[in-house]
Amino acid sequence: MRLYCSLTSPYSRKVRVALIEQGIAASVEMIMTDPFAPPPELLAANPMSKIPTLVTDRGEALPDSNLILEYLQARHGGFAPLPRGSRRWATLRLQRIAEGIIDAAVATVYERRRPEGIVYIPFLDRQALAIQRAIAVLEAECGALSLTGVGVLEITAGVALSYLDFRLPYLEWRQSAASLAAWHAQFAQRPSMVQTAPPT
């Protein structure tokens, strides 16, 4: 398998963490890629020029981190499956909220890279408020996050919080989320998180 990815992309990091948790990272060729200067191979696999993109051993191109995680779990297992019944939807809800933190943080990073005169401050404020509300939900439901049965929810939440530390430390999310901060402090020490930490 080949994974087009980046050392700083949180979406890429989700997949890289999952591969380590599954014990199959060594069997995947990691191709560090700039999606803003895409090589032809990435465009052939994903015309949207987005990372991560996984090309499976059957030549199938999977162009989205959540799709890749679903594929990896179905094909290789290795991290906690989603619970059954109503708990499944509760878990997926929290996972999507954690994913929303990543989306809002990435949108903030891109907006702040625009020339100073055209940065849209109301947009940044909206993203910051969305992140704060999402943190409040994760804090209130922190008991759903495991340190032993690591699955898609834990990987997404762990990567999302670490990305805030990496790109938006000024948000100081820990100030209003003591339980979530305690969970993240332990989760961040997992080998999969340590090995995929972005360069400083």
Residue, then its C-alpha position, 0 to 999 in steps of 0.5 A: m500500500r502507498l499513503y500520500c501524506s504530510l508530516t503536519s496534516p492532522y488528517s494524515r496523522k490520523v491515518r499514520v496513528a491508525l497504521i501504527e496502532q494496527g501494527i502494519a505501518a512498516s508495510v505501507e510506503m509513506i510518500m510525503t506530499d505537498p497537495f499544493a504542488p501535487p505530483p502526477e501520481l497523487l492526481a491520478a489517485n485523487p483528482m482533488s489533490k487532497i491528503p491523505t490518499l491511500v492506494t491499496d494493494r489492489g490499486e484502489a485509491l481512497p481519498d479521505s481519512n475517514l474512508i481510509l480508517e474504515y477500510l483499514q479497520a475492515r481489512h486489518g482490524g487492530f483497534a477497537p471496533l465501534p460499539r453496537g446499538s445506540r452506543r455506536w451513534a453516540t461514539l460516531r457523534l463524538q468522533r464527528i465533533a472531534e473531526g470538526i475541531i480539526d476542520a475548524a483548526v485547519a480552516t483557521v490556519y489557512e485563513r491566517r496565511r492570507p495577506e493581512g489585509i484580507v484576513y476575514i476576522p469574523f471567520l476566524d472568530r466563528q472557527a474559534l467559537a466552534i472549537q470552544r463549543a466542541i471542546a466543551v462537549l468532549e469535556a462533558e463526555c470525556g468518560a467515553l474516551s478510552l486509554t485501552g480500547v483505542g478506536v477511531l474516536e480516540i484517534t480523532a480526538g487525540v489528533a485534534l487536540s494535539y493539532l490545537d497545541f501545534r497550530l493554535p496554542y493561543l486558544e489554551w483549550r485546557q483551561s476549560a477542559a481539565s478532564l479532557a486535558a488529563w486524558h490527552a496527556q496520557f493518550a499523547q504518550r502512546p508510541s503511535m502519537v509520539q512517532t507521528a508528532p509533527p516537526t517542531 
